[in-house]
Amino acid sequence: MKAIAVKTYGGPGVLHPVDLPDPHARAGEIRIRVRAAAVAPVDAMLRTGLLAGLNAGLNPPFVPGMEVAGTVDEVGDGIDPALAVEVGDEVVGFVDNLGSHGGYSDYVVLPAASVATVPEGATAAEAASFLNNSLTALNALETLLLPAAATLLVTGAAGSVGGYLVQLAHHAGLHAITIAAPDDDDLVRSFGADHLVHRGPDAVQDLLAAFPGGVDAVADAALLGDGIVETIRDGGQLATFRPYPGDPGRGIRVRSLNVRQRATDHAAITRLRDLVNQGVLALRVGAVLPAVKAPEAHRLLDAGGVRGRIILEFPVH
């Protein structure tokens, strides 16, 4: 099969088609003929070497990609009948990528627990656009365990993870506060934001003027780190999506999150699919490119400003 991979770390131009052995489903696994794979910030981190430790001791090529949509074409033995996976099913899957195992591939083998049937009426590109981000957001909210009506500040609220944080927070009955650009006001309101703060040098003071005691928790999708801690009340929580060094003080608890821990959480994956079907979560596709244009897709990702997921279409031609 063909895949899009890196052999050396660097800019978008290091992404190239490679030939790899066809994978096959073993016990408890299924194989997906990939039709679409999402392009995510974590893919750029792999490409540049920021995640080199993940592949320590492994030989390149390294294949990015943590979420795919496609067709089941091989089913291994011993799959729990409750998972109800059959050849021909159109599915979305979470890929815990490592080494040459990644979503930017013509075929990918996954645990059956890592997949769910696609949302109703979704195209392959749409189906590939939601799982990683929404699972990241759900993991944050389930870790924070905030009671209904608690105040949650979401940074980067117009982005992919931030948008799902706001939608899930709204659905859970939380008071969702957002930081985003003025041009994104209508977008974050559509997600269910209760209070909008515009990003910029006055954002923290504007928020504290509206919430003098601070918010109960911050989900820091924009990776502001120390720059946002002041907005959290004493004894509140900070959810971080990359390592946070040090101690914010004032009894604030730091929740360091890793969505890979939920890779086989079938209940969460199917729940998120169901929330898409119910209209709670939106499918947001910003751009669709053929797989061979992965370098261009990564240039778009690096430039920022794309509202919605960048999607690569497979197979590799």
Backbone bond lengths (Angstrom), bond angles and torsions (degrees), N, CA, C in turn:
res aa  C-N    CA-C-N  psi(-1)  N-CA   C-N-CA  omega(-1)  CA-C   N-CA-C  phi
1 M - - - 1.460 - - 1.528 109.08 -
2 K 1.326 115.68 165.56 1.449 121.58 174.60 1.530 109.90 -105.69
3 A 1.317 114.67 151.99 1.447 122.16 176.33 1.521 108.12 -144.82
4 I 1.326 116.27 166.91 1.456 122.56 172.86 1.520 106.99 -106.66
5 A 1.334 117.07 124.26 1.458 120.04 -170.07 1.519 110.94 -146.85
6 V 1.323 114.60 172.59 1.468 121.90 173.39 1.522 108.51 -117.41
7 K 1.311 115.46 139.88 1.466 121.01 172.72 1.517 110.86 -106.33
8 T 1.325 115.82 -24.07 1.461 122.27 173.08 1.520 107.31 -135.63
9 Y 1.318 117.07 152.03 1.456 121.21 -178.72 1.525 110.58 -81.09
10 G 1.335 115.04 149.83 1.455 118.32 178.47 1.513 112.43 163.16
11 G 1.335 115.63 -152.03 1.455 122.47 -178.34 1.513 112.03 -76.03
12 P 1.344 117.25 -177.79 1.468 120.76 -177.54 1.527 114.03 -53.92
13 G 1.327 117.64 -28.81 1.455 120.49 -177.91 1.513 115.51 -66.67
14 V 1.339 118.19 -10.46 1.470 119.37 178.67 1.517 112.41 -79.55
15 L 1.323 117.57 -8.57 1.470 121.30 178.92 1.525 109.60 -79.77
16 H 1.328 116.71 124.65 1.459 121.58 -177.44 1.529 110.06 -143.61
17 P 1.351 117.17 153.44 1.465 119.72 171.80 1.536 110.58 -65.79
18 V 1.321 115.93 141.53 1.466 122.22 176.10 1.517 108.36 -135.52
19 D 1.316 115.61 158.13 1.464 121.53 173.64 1.518 109.10 -99.74
20 L 1.333 116.47 131.58 1.456 122.42 179.71 1.525 108.82 -131.97
21 P 1.322 118.13 156.54 1.470 120.36 175.63 1.528 110.76 -61.94
22 D 1.311 116.32 144.57 1.465 119.50 175.44 1.522 109.62 -64.04
23 P 1.343 118.40 128.23 1.462 119.98 176.01 1.528 110.13 -81.78
24 H 1.325 116.85 157.49 1.461 121.65 177.85 1.519 110.50 -135.37
25 A 1.314 114.69 146.97 1.463 121.25 -177.34 1.519 110.76 -71.25
26 R 1.314 115.40 131.46 1.465 121.86 172.79 1.530 108.47 -102.72
27 A 1.317 116.67 -172.10 1.459 120.57 -178.75 1.524 110.46 -56.17
28 G 1.321 116.46 130.46 1.452 122.04 177.83 1.516 114.77 80.91
29 E 1.355 116.70 5.03 1.463 120.12 -175.56 1.525 111.24 -119.28
30 I 1.329 114.17 162.92 1.464 121.49 172.43 1.523 108.31 -131.40
31 R 1.321 116.14 154.97 1.465 120.13 174.41 1.521 108.97 -109.74
32 I 1.328 115.18 136.12 1.458 121.84 179.73 1.526 109.28 -112.04
33 R 1.322 115.91 129.74 1.461 120.64 167.36 1.523 105.97 -82.21
34 V 1.307 116.36 106.60 1.461 121.82 -169.81 1.531 110.81 -71.82
35 R 1.303 115.44 133.65 1.461 122.28 174.27 1.521 111.57 -110.64
36 A 1.328 117.32 -26.60 1.461 120.49 -179.41 1.519 108.96 -153.94
37 A 1.328 115.74 143.39 1.468 121.95 176.33 1.516 108.22 -136.82
38 A 1.321 116.10 137.83 1.458 120.63 -178.73 1.519 111.22 -83.81
39 V 1.320 115.47 150.65 1.463 123.31 177.33 1.526 107.37 -105.18
40 A 1.332 116.65 123.46 1.459 121.50 -171.61 1.522 110.78 -128.65
41 P 1.344 116.82 159.41 1.467 119.45 175.30 1.519 113.55 -53.53
42 V 1.320 117.38 -34.31 1.462 119.16 179.14 1.527 110.97 -64.61
43 D 1.327 117.60 -28.38 1.464 120.87 176.53 1.527 110.66 -67.37
44 A 1.335 115.61 -39.14 1.465 119.18 176.73 1.527 110.71 -67.20
45 M 1.323 117.24 -34.78 1.458 120.58 177.04 1.524 110.64 -63.87
46 L 1.341 116.64 -40.54 1.465 119.70 175.92 1.521 110.12 -63.58
47 R 1.323 116.08 -45.76 1.475 121.75 -176.55 1.522 112.38 -60.07
48 T 1.335 117.12 -39.79 1.465 120.97 -175.61 1.514 113.71 -84.72
49 G 1.346 117.18 -11.29 1.456 119.95 -179.13 1.511 114.37 98.78
50 L 1.342 117.93 -0.06 1.460 119.46 178.11 1.519 112.12 -64.08
51 L 1.340 116.33 -21.86 1.466 120.92 177.78 1.527 111.14 -108.28
52 A 1.325 116.93 25.70 1.465 119.76 -177.95 1.515 112.09 -57.55
53 G 1.315 116.50 -32.38 1.469 119.29 179.19 1.508 113.12 -62.14
54 L 1.339 116.39 -29.86 1.462 120.33 179.08 1.519 111.62 -61.75
55 N 1.348 115.45 -36.43 1.465 120.67 -177.73 1.528 112.81 -102.32
56 A 1.321 116.56 17.95 1.462 120.41 -179.82 1.525 110.31 -57.61
57 G 1.333 115.90 131.12 1.457 121.00 179.64 1.512 114.20 86.42
58 L 1.338 117.16 -6.02 1.461 120.93 178.82 1.522 109.73 -103.00
59 N 1.297 115.84 150.85 1.461 120.94 179.21 1.524 110.37 -94.51
60 P 1.349 117.36 141.31 1.461 119.15 175.17 1.526 109.97 -66.08
61 P 1.339 117.23 163.42 1.458 127.06 13.66 1.532 113.14 -81.00
62 F 1.344 114.86 153.94 1.452 122.60 176.91 1.525 108.16 -111.73
63 V 1.325 115.78 128.75 1.467 121.76 -174.09 1.527 109.83 -106.13
64 P 1.335 118.26 119.49 1.464 120.16 175.76 1.524 111.32 -75.09
65 G 1.334 114.59 179.40 1.465 120.64 172.64 1.509 113.05 110.43
66 M 1.351 115.99 117.91 1.464 120.71 -177.32 1.524 113.16 -119.57
67 E 1.324 119.16 0.05 1.468 119.76 175.74 1.520 109.66 -149.20
68 V 1.319 114.94 135.11 1.462 121.37 -175.95 1.518 110.05 -138.27
69 A 1.316 114.20 161.81 1.458 121.81 168.54 1.519 107.52 -133.26
70 G 1.310 116.19 144.16 1.453 119.88 -179.55 1.509 111.68 177.21
71 T 1.335 115.51 -159.00 1.460 122.17 -173.65 1.524 110.20 -115.62
72 V 1.319 116.61 131.28 1.463 121.14 175.29 1.527 108.06 -68.39
73 D 1.348 116.26 123.99 1.464 118.39 179.31 1.523 112.39 -124.72
74 E 1.334 117.60 2.26 1.463 120.91 177.77 1.520 107.86 -157.76
75 V 1.329 115.80 134.39 1.468 120.97 -178.39 1.516 108.92 -127.12
76 G 1.336 116.39 126.33 1.456 120.88 179.04 1.521 112.42 -78.25
77 D 1.318 115.35 173.82 1.456 121.11 178.74 1.528 110.40 -76.72
78 G 1.329 114.16 162.14 1.451 120.18 168.66 1.512 115.90 72.17
79 I 1.324 118.05 22.81 1.462 120.11 178.42 1.524 109.74 -81.53
80 D 1.308 115.22 134.50 1.457 121.39 179.20 1.528 109.00 -56.37
81 P 1.345 118.03 123.28 1.469 119.99 -179.68 1.525 112.92 -56.78
82 A 1.331 117.32 -25.04 1.461 120.03 179.82 1.524 112.08 -65.29
83 L 1.336 116.67 -21.64 1.462 120.08 179.56 1.526 111.69 -78.27
84 A 1.325 116.73 -23.26 1.467 122.85 171.53 1.524 112.90 49.43
85 V 1.329 116.63 53.19 1.459 121.23 178.48 1.522 108.62 -103.11
86 E 1.332 116.65 129.18 1.453 121.21 -178.75 1.518 110.42 -132.92
87 V 1.334 115.32 154.55 1.462 120.56 174.06 1.523 108.86 -57.45
88 G 1.314 115.90 134.25 1.460 121.46 -178.90 1.505 114.46 98.30
89 D 1.332 118.13 -13.62 1.462 120.68 178.22 1.523 110.77 -66.38
90 E 1.323 115.69 138.75 1.465 121.24 171.65 1.523 107.27 -89.60
91 V 1.336 116.26 121.86 1.455 119.92 -171.04 1.529 111.24 -133.91
92 V 1.319 113.42 162.58 1.454 123.06 168.14 1.518 106.48 -116.01
93 G 1.342 116.49 142.29 1.459 118.92 -176.12 1.518 112.48 -138.72
94 F 1.335 115.30 145.56 1.463 122.81 173.59 1.519 107.88 -92.85
95 V 1.331 116.31 128.34 1.463 121.87 -175.83 1.529 109.57 -110.24
96 D 1.309 116.41 114.92 1.469 121.32 174.03 1.528 106.55 -85.42
97 N 1.333 115.41 79.05 1.466 120.10 -167.69 1.526 112.04 -70.58
98 L 1.309 114.60 146.33 1.467 122.15 179.69 1.521 107.95 -159.53
99 G 1.335 116.35 132.12 1.457 120.01 178.79 1.514 111.37 58.75
100 S 1.329 116.57 -127.49 1.463 120.48 -179.37 1.528 112.51 -87.98
101 H 1.321 116.93 4.39 1.470 122.14 176.99 1.523 108.35 -94.26
102 G 1.342 116.96 107.20 1.459 120.66 -179.11 1.505 111.11 -160.29
103 G 1.319 115.41 167.63 1.455 120.65 -173.33 1.505 115.75 -73.37
104 Y 1.337 118.39 -20.84 1.468 120.46 178.95 1.534 109.27 -77.35
105 S 1.304 117.84 60.08 1.463 122.93 -172.81 1.521 110.02 -141.44
106 D 1.335 115.57 152.52 1.458 119.18 175.14 1.526 111.73 -64.34
107 Y 1.323 116.39 -34.06 1.465 122.31 177.26 1.518 108.61 -135.06
108 V 1.324 116.28 145.49 1.455 120.51 174.55 1.523 108.18 -141.41
109 V 1.323 115.90 137.51 1.467 122.45 177.40 1.518 108.55 -101.36
110 L 1.335 116.14 130.42 1.457 122.25 -177.68 1.518 111.01 -133.71
111 P 1.336 117.31 154.54 1.460 118.73 167.99 1.530 109.08 -58.24
112 A 1.311 116.89 140.56 1.468 119.23 179.96 1.521 111.67 -58.62
113 A 1.325 117.61 -27.65 1.455 121.14 179.75 1.518 112.85 -70.74
114 S 1.335 118.07 -12.66 1.461 121.69 -177.41 1.522 113.15 -90.96
115 V 1.330 117.98 4.86 1.464 120.06 -175.99 1.520 110.81 -126.55
116 A 1.328 114.09 159.27 1.465 122.45 172.29 1.516 107.07 -145.93
117 T 1.307 116.53 157.75 1.460 118.74 175.35 1.526 109.46 -63.60
118 V 1.329 116.16 152.67 1.457 121.20 -174.61 1.526 109.98 -67.01
119 P 1.333 117.37 155.24 1.469 119.71 173.66 1.526 111.45 -58.78
120 E 1.312 115.44 151.70 1.460 121.28 -176.19 1.523 111.17 -60.03
121 G 1.340 115.71 126.99 1.450 121.02 174.95 1.512 115.62 74.95
122 A 1.337 117.76 4.03 1.468 120.34 -176.95 1.518 111.10 -79.54
123 T 1.318 116.12 141.64 1.457 120.58 169.60 1.522 108.58 -73.14
124 A 1.322 116.47 168.63 1.463 119.57 178.29 1.523 110.55 -61.18
125 A 1.333 116.94 -41.45 1.461 119.83 179.39 1.516 111.16 -62.77
126 E 1.321 117.69 -42.92 1.462 121.06 178.41 1.522 111.00 -65.03
127 A 1.332 116.28 -41.64 1.459 119.82 -178.31 1.519 112.00 -64.58
128 A 1.331 116.38 -32.37 1.462 120.27 -179.62 1.522 112.88 -79.54
129 S 1.325 118.34 -2.80 1.459 120.80 -168.22 1.520 115.39 -92.69
130 F 1.339 118.86 -13.04 1.462 117.91 -165.91 1.521 116.69 -115.26
131 L 1.328 119.12 -25.83 1.459 119.15 -162.79 1.521 113.91 -68.34
132 N 1.314 118.29 -50.27 1.466 120.44 -177.18 1.522 111.01 -59.76
133 N 1.338 116.39 -47.61 1.462 120.45 -177.91 1.518 112.46 -66.28
134 S 1.318 116.67 -45.79 1.466 118.60 -177.60 1.525 111.00 -69.91
135 L 1.347 117.61 -33.91 1.461 119.59 176.71 1.527 110.42 -68.49
136 T 1.335 116.88 -36.38 1.463 120.95 174.60 1.525 110.54 -61.00
137 A 1.331 116.01 -44.64 1.454 120.74 179.97 1.522 111.60 -66.55
138 L 1.332 116.69 -44.16 1.462 119.96 178.80 1.521 111.05 -61.97
139 N 1.325 117.16 -41.11 1.459 121.46 178.32 1.530 110.60 -58.67
140 A 1.331 116.30 -40.67 1.460 120.14 178.87 1.520 111.55 -64.64
141 L 1.324 116.81 -47.86 1.456 119.63 -176.74 1.521 111.88 -67.59
142 E 1.330 117.05 -37.50 1.460 119.10 178.72 1.520 111.65 -71.48
143 T 1.321 117.69 -25.06 1.464 121.25 175.74 1.523 110.78 -77.61
144 L 1.321 117.48 -40.24 1.460 121.00 179.47 1.524 112.18 -68.25
145 L 1.335 117.55 -34.57 1.470 122.73 178.08 1.527 112.22 51.67
146 L 1.309 116.67 50.26 1.458 121.14 179.94 1.525 110.59 -79.34
147 P 1.329 117.11 141.83 1.470 119.35 176.22 1.518 110.88 -74.52
148 A 1.312 116.52 160.59 1.454 121.11 177.59 1.524 109.97 -54.70
149 A 1.332 115.20 141.56 1.465 124.37 179.20 1.518 113.90 77.14
150 A 1.337 118.45 -0.97 1.464 120.50 173.91 1.525 109.28 -65.11
151 T 1.338 115.80 155.27 1.461 120.82 -178.51 1.520 110.02 -93.12
152 L 1.334 116.01 123.97 1.458 122.48 178.28 1.514 108.70 -122.46
153 L 1.331 115.98 121.60 1.455 121.42 174.32 1.517 109.05 -94.10
154 V 1.330 116.77 127.10 1.460 122.90 177.90 1.516 108.26 -111.79
155 T 1.326 117.45 116.21 1.458 120.70 173.69 1.533 108.83 -85.95
156 G 1.326 116.49 153.77 1.467 119.03 -177.75 1.514 111.65 61.08
157 A 1.334 116.68 40.55 1.457 120.90 -170.31 1.522 114.01 -68.03
158 A 1.325 117.84 -19.78 1.467 119.98 178.08 1.524 112.46 -86.99
159 G 1.320 117.35 -7.76 1.453 121.34 -179.70 1.516 111.94 -80.44
160 S 1.314 115.41 -178.28 1.465 119.95 -173.17 1.524 112.29 -67.54
161 V 1.330 118.11 -52.23 1.458 120.31 178.25 1.523 110.30 -69.24
162 G 1.335 116.23 -45.01 1.457 120.07 -179.01 1.515 112.70 -57.96
163 G 1.324 116.87 -41.87 1.453 120.29 179.95 1.515 112.41 -60.86
164 Y 1.339 116.84 -42.33 1.463 119.11 179.04 1.521 111.34 -72.14
165 L 1.319 118.02 -31.14 1.464 120.01 173.92 1.522 110.63 -59.27
166 V 1.330 116.71 -45.50 1.461 120.22 -179.38 1.526 110.42 -65.87
167 Q 1.325 117.58 -44.56 1.465 120.04 -178.99 1.525 111.76 -62.53
168 L 1.325 117.05 -44.50 1.464 120.10 179.90 1.522 111.20 -70.14
169 A 1.341 117.57 -36.73 1.463 120.35 177.55 1.529 110.43 -63.54
170 H 1.318 115.98 -44.53 1.469 120.14 177.76 1.522 110.53 -60.05
171 H 1.325 116.27 -44.25 1.465 120.62 -179.51 1.523 111.38 -63.66
172 A 1.338 116.96 -31.25 1.467 121.28 -179.06 1.525 112.91 -84.46
173 G 1.328 117.74 -1.08 1.454 120.47 178.42 1.511 114.54 83.52
174 L 1.337 117.33 17.48 1.459 120.74 176.40 1.529 110.01 -82.71
175 H 1.316 116.00 160.38 1.466 122.05 174.58 1.522 106.43 -90.70
176 A 1.319 116.24 103.42 1.466 122.00 -172.59 1.521 110.67 -91.14
177 I 1.329 115.16 122.51 1.460 123.07 177.45 1.518 106.67 -113.39
178 T 1.318 116.67 138.13 1.459 118.92 -173.75 1.519 111.67 -125.83
179 I 1.321 114.96 148.40 1.458 122.28 167.27 1.528 107.10 -116.55
180 A 1.317 115.51 122.27 1.467 121.22 -179.90 1.524 107.81 -160.29
181 A 1.318 115.66 173.68 1.458 121.37 179.08 1.525 110.32 -72.13
182 P 1.347 117.98 151.32 1.471 120.28 178.57 1.528 113.12 -55.16
183 D 1.319 117.43 -35.05 1.462 120.30 -179.58 1.523 113.09 -65.18
184 D 1.328 116.31 -14.97 1.466 120.48 -177.86 1.528 112.73 -100.95
185 D 1.323 117.61 11.19 1.471 120.01 -178.05 1.526 112.43 -55.72
186 D 1.324 116.54 -49.54 1.469 119.28 -177.85 1.516 111.16 -62.85
187 L 1.336 116.70 -37.73 1.454 120.64 -179.16 1.524 111.08 -64.57
188 V 1.323 118.02 -50.20 1.462 119.20 -176.78 1.524 111.11 -70.31
189 R 1.328 117.61 -29.41 1.469 118.88 173.17 1.524 110.49 -63.55
190 S 1.339 116.05 -38.25 1.467 119.14 179.55 1.524 111.88 -65.25
191 F 1.323 116.79 -24.05 1.467 120.78 176.98 1.525 112.02 -77.12
192 G 1.332 117.20 -17.24 1.455 120.48 -179.20 1.514 114.73 110.04
193 A 1.336 117.51 17.96 1.465 120.36 179.77 1.525 110.05 -63.81
194 D 1.339 115.91 137.42 1.457 121.78 179.18 1.524 112.80 -93.71
195 H 1.319 116.86 -26.67 1.465 120.80 -178.54 1.520 108.00 -147.79
196 L 1.334 116.31 130.20 1.461 121.35 -176.55 1.521 110.80 -109.28
197 V 1.317 115.45 134.35 1.458 122.90 172.60 1.520 106.90 -123.34
198 H 1.326 116.19 134.27 1.463 119.64 -179.51 1.520 110.42 -85.28
199 R 1.325 115.72 135.48 1.455 120.00 -180.00 1.523 110.07 -66.54
200 G 1.330 114.96 155.49 1.452 119.91 -178.35 1.514 110.37 139.29
201 P 1.323 118.14 -176.84 1.462 120.83 -173.63 1.521 114.32 -64.80
202 D 1.352 117.52 -20.14 1.462 120.23 -177.95 1.527 112.78 -99.94
203 A 1.333 117.72 4.96 1.465 120.20 -172.71 1.523 112.42 -59.76
204 V 1.325 117.65 -46.25 1.463 120.33 -177.33 1.521 110.82 -63.52
205 Q 1.318 117.36 -45.94 1.459 120.03 -179.79 1.523 111.69 -66.62
206 D 1.327 117.49 -36.78 1.462 120.18 176.63 1.518 110.82 -62.60
207 L 1.316 115.83 -40.45 1.457 118.67 -179.28 1.531 111.01 -69.06
208 L 1.311 116.61 -42.53 1.466 119.50 -179.75 1.520 111.70 -67.96
209 A 1.318 117.27 -27.42 1.460 119.69 174.83 1.529 110.68 -66.19
210 A 1.331 116.19 -35.65 1.464 120.72 179.76 1.525 112.10 -82.79
211 F 1.332 116.71 -30.42 1.476 122.30 -178.31 1.533 108.01 -131.86
212 P 1.334 116.83 78.06 1.476 120.39 -171.58 1.525 114.64 -58.30
213 G 1.297 117.59 -30.60 1.458 119.49 -179.82 1.513 113.93 -84.69
214 G 1.330 116.72 -4.60 1.455 120.92 -176.60 1.516 111.84 90.25
215 V 1.304 116.53 165.60 1.467 121.84 -179.12 1.528 110.32 -91.84
216 D 1.320 115.40 160.76 1.467 119.68 -179.58 1.518 111.91 -68.57
217 A 1.335 116.95 -33.82 1.463 119.73 -177.86 1.518 110.05 -158.50
218 V 1.322 114.93 154.94 1.460 122.55 172.77 1.525 108.02 -121.60
219 A 1.326 116.00 130.97 1.466 121.77 168.78 1.530 105.78 -104.48
220 D 1.323 115.68 106.73 1.471 121.46 -165.90 1.522 111.92 -92.55
221 A 1.328 115.74 69.99 1.462 120.05 -179.79 1.520 112.61 -67.39
222 A 1.341 117.60 -24.27 1.463 120.98 179.92 1.522 112.90 -87.81
223 L 1.324 117.34 0.51 1.468 122.73 176.11 1.533 111.35 60.10
224 L 1.322 116.88 44.71 1.461 121.51 179.49 1.530 112.36 -78.83
225 G 1.321 117.50 -23.00 1.465 121.43 174.80 1.515 113.27 57.48
226 D 1.328 116.20 -126.71 1.464 121.34 -177.44 1.522 112.40 -57.97
227 G 1.313 117.11 -23.79 1.453 120.19 -177.75 1.512 114.66 -70.03
228 I 1.330 117.61 -10.87 1.466 120.55 -177.95 1.521 112.74 -119.75
229 V 1.320 118.48 -8.39 1.463 122.30 -174.90 1.526 111.75 -59.70
230 E 1.316 117.56 -32.54 1.467 121.31 -177.77 1.519 112.43 -59.65
231 T 1.322 117.66 -23.66 1.466 120.68 -177.19 1.520 113.04 -80.66
232 I 1.328 118.64 -7.47 1.465 122.39 -175.68 1.525 109.16 -91.14
233 R 1.310 117.42 135.97 1.464 121.35 177.87 1.523 110.54 -67.50
234 D 1.311 116.52 160.81 1.457 120.94 174.01 1.525 109.18 -56.94
235 G 1.335 116.48 131.80 1.457 120.35 -179.86 1.508 114.72 78.38
236 G 1.343 116.84 7.52 1.456 119.89 179.01 1.514 112.46 -81.12
237 Q 1.346 115.87 -163.91 1.465 120.24 -174.40 1.524 111.16 -132.48
238 L 1.324 114.57 149.51 1.458 122.99 175.38 1.520 108.31 -125.65
239 A 1.342 117.09 115.74 1.461 122.18 175.78 1.517 108.35 -94.10
240 T 1.329 116.34 122.12 1.459 121.44 -177.28 1.527 110.17 -119.19
241 F 1.324 114.70 146.22 1.455 121.22 -176.83 1.518 112.19 -107.82
242 R 1.317 115.91 -0.69 1.463 122.87 168.86 1.525 106.88 -139.20
243 P 1.310 119.03 160.69 1.460 120.79 -176.30 1.532 112.30 -53.85
244 Y 1.338 115.27 135.54 1.461 121.44 178.44 1.518 108.20 -111.01
245 P 1.321 117.73 114.09 1.464 119.97 -178.31 1.523 111.68 -78.63
246 G 1.312 116.60 144.55 1.453 120.22 172.55 1.509 114.09 85.84
247 D 1.322 114.94 -165.73 1.459 123.77 -175.83 1.520 107.65 -128.64
248 P 1.347 119.13 122.23 1.464 119.94 -179.49 1.525 113.65 -71.04
249 G 1.341 117.29 -13.59 1.462 120.53 178.66 1.527 112.99 78.59
250 R 1.311 115.47 -175.75 1.470 124.53 178.15 1.518 113.15 55.07
251 G 1.316 116.60 26.55 1.461 120.28 178.13 1.514 114.04 72.89
252 I 1.318 117.87 12.41 1.467 121.14 179.78 1.521 109.46 -73.22
253 R 1.315 115.61 130.06 1.464 121.41 -179.23 1.530 109.75 -95.74
254 V 1.322 115.37 127.91 1.462 121.13 178.95 1.521 109.27 -94.10
255 R 1.314 115.91 126.40 1.467 122.60 177.76 1.526 108.20 -107.58
256 S 1.311 116.99 101.21 1.468 121.51 178.61 1.524 108.51 -86.38
257 L 1.313 116.44 123.94 1.460 121.74 -168.56 1.517 112.06 -113.53
258 N 1.324 115.63 145.58 1.458 122.41 176.28 1.521 107.85 -140.54
259 V 1.318 116.56 107.43 1.458 120.92 -175.08 1.524 112.21 -65.41
260 R 1.335 117.84 -21.13 1.463 119.57 179.51 1.531 112.22 -59.62
261 Q 1.312 116.69 -24.13 1.461 120.09 177.88 1.528 112.04 -65.42
262 R 1.332 116.68 -15.81 1.467 120.84 -179.35 1.530 111.79 -103.83
263 A 1.314 117.28 14.38 1.467 121.37 -172.39 1.518 113.14 -57.26
264 T 1.314 118.47 -34.11 1.462 121.54 -178.80 1.531 111.62 -113.43
265 D 1.317 116.45 23.63 1.471 120.70 177.42 1.525 108.13 -83.30
266 H 1.326 114.51 82.47 1.467 119.55 -173.76 1.527 111.66 -62.64
267 A 1.318 117.14 -36.16 1.463 119.84 179.81 1.523 110.78 -61.70
268 A 1.347 117.32 -42.45 1.460 120.28 179.28 1.523 111.12 -68.37
269 I 1.335 116.75 -40.85 1.463 120.64 -178.65 1.531 110.83 -63.63
270 T 1.320 117.05 -44.56 1.467 119.58 179.58 1.525 111.10 -71.04
271 R 1.326 117.06 -33.81 1.463 119.58 176.96 1.525 111.09 -61.58
272 L 1.322 116.72 -42.71 1.458 120.44 179.30 1.526 110.94 -65.27
273 R 1.332 116.50 -41.34 1.473 119.94 175.36 1.529 109.96 -58.26
274 D 1.341 116.08 -43.16 1.465 120.10 -179.79 1.525 111.41 -64.69
275 L 1.327 117.32 -36.69 1.467 120.35 178.68 1.527 111.09 -66.99
276 V 1.340 117.01 -31.56 1.463 119.74 171.99 1.524 109.51 -64.37
277 N 1.328 116.58 -46.70 1.463 120.61 179.80 1.527 112.06 -59.69
278 Q 1.324 116.39 -32.87 1.466 121.36 -178.60 1.524 112.89 -82.79
279 G 1.325 117.22 -5.18 1.446 120.53 -179.54 1.513 114.33 83.48
280 V 1.336 117.51 7.91 1.465 121.16 178.64 1.523 110.22 -74.76
281 L 1.329 117.17 -39.50 1.459 122.62 -179.64 1.524 109.70 -111.67
282 A 1.326 115.27 136.22 1.461 121.01 -179.05 1.522 110.82 -92.99
283 L 1.327 116.06 147.05 1.455 122.45 172.21 1.518 107.52 -94.74
284 R 1.328 116.22 121.06 1.471 120.34 -171.97 1.530 109.63 -124.03
285 V 1.309 116.58 106.80 1.463 122.15 177.39 1.528 108.13 -108.94
286 G 1.331 115.82 122.71 1.451 120.08 -178.50 1.509 114.01 -95.53
287 A 1.333 117.39 -32.39 1.463 121.61 -178.99 1.523 108.38 -161.49
288 V 1.326 116.49 146.90 1.466 122.73 178.45 1.516 108.19 -128.89
289 L 1.342 115.84 125.49 1.464 121.76 -179.44 1.520 109.44 -132.64
290 P 1.349 117.43 153.28 1.468 119.39 173.10 1.520 110.34 -65.05
291 A 1.308 116.46 153.73 1.466 121.47 -174.62 1.520 112.54 -56.60
292 V 1.326 117.50 -36.15 1.468 119.67 -177.96 1.524 112.19 -66.69
293 K 1.322 117.01 -14.02 1.465 120.48 176.84 1.528 111.42 -96.23
294 A 1.322 116.35 26.84 1.464 120.24 177.39 1.533 112.44 -55.60
295 P 1.342 119.96 -39.24 1.470 117.94 176.59 1.529 112.54 -57.93
296 E 1.341 116.68 -42.06 1.470 119.55 178.26 1.523 110.53 -64.60
297 A 1.335 116.88 -39.73 1.460 120.58 178.35 1.525 110.68 -60.61
298 H 1.325 117.06 -40.80 1.459 120.45 179.63 1.528 111.65 -71.40
299 R 1.321 117.24 -30.62 1.477 118.76 174.63 1.526 110.03 -65.74
300 L 1.329 116.95 -40.19 1.468 120.40 175.29 1.517 110.63 -62.02
301 L 1.321 116.39 -43.12 1.462 120.94 179.78 1.525 110.39 -62.39
302 D 1.319 116.88 -46.43 1.462 120.77 -178.36 1.529 111.63 -64.57
303 A 1.321 116.89 -34.52 1.461 120.47 -178.43 1.521 111.99 -70.59
304 G 1.341 116.81 -26.96 1.452 121.10 179.28 1.522 111.89 75.97
305 G 1.327 114.63 173.26 1.455 120.51 176.47 1.509 115.53 90.64
306 V 1.342 118.76 -9.69 1.465 120.41 177.64 1.513 108.16 -76.55
307 R 1.318 117.12 121.57 1.453 121.51 179.46 1.518 108.91 -93.96
308 G 1.309 116.41 106.05 1.452 122.00 -173.90 1.513 109.96 115.37
309 R 1.308 115.70 165.88 1.449 121.58 -174.04 1.526 111.49 -77.86
310 I 1.312 116.18 140.87 1.464 122.59 170.37 1.529 107.08 -86.45
311 I 1.322 116.22 129.97 1.462 121.51 -173.01 1.526 110.08 -121.44
312 L 1.339 115.53 137.80 1.454 122.00 170.99 1.519 109.66 -102.89
313 E 1.330 116.09 135.76 1.461 121.43 178.27 1.524 110.72 -96.81
314 F 1.324 116.36 137.96 1.464 123.13 -179.91 1.511 108.58 -121.06
315 P 1.371 117.54 160.14 1.455 128.08 12.78 1.534 113.25 -77.67
316 V 1.341 114.20 170.66 1.455 120.79 176.01 1.518 108.60 -75.33
317 H 1.309 117.22 125.05 1.471 121.56 179.08 1.534 109.67 -111.70
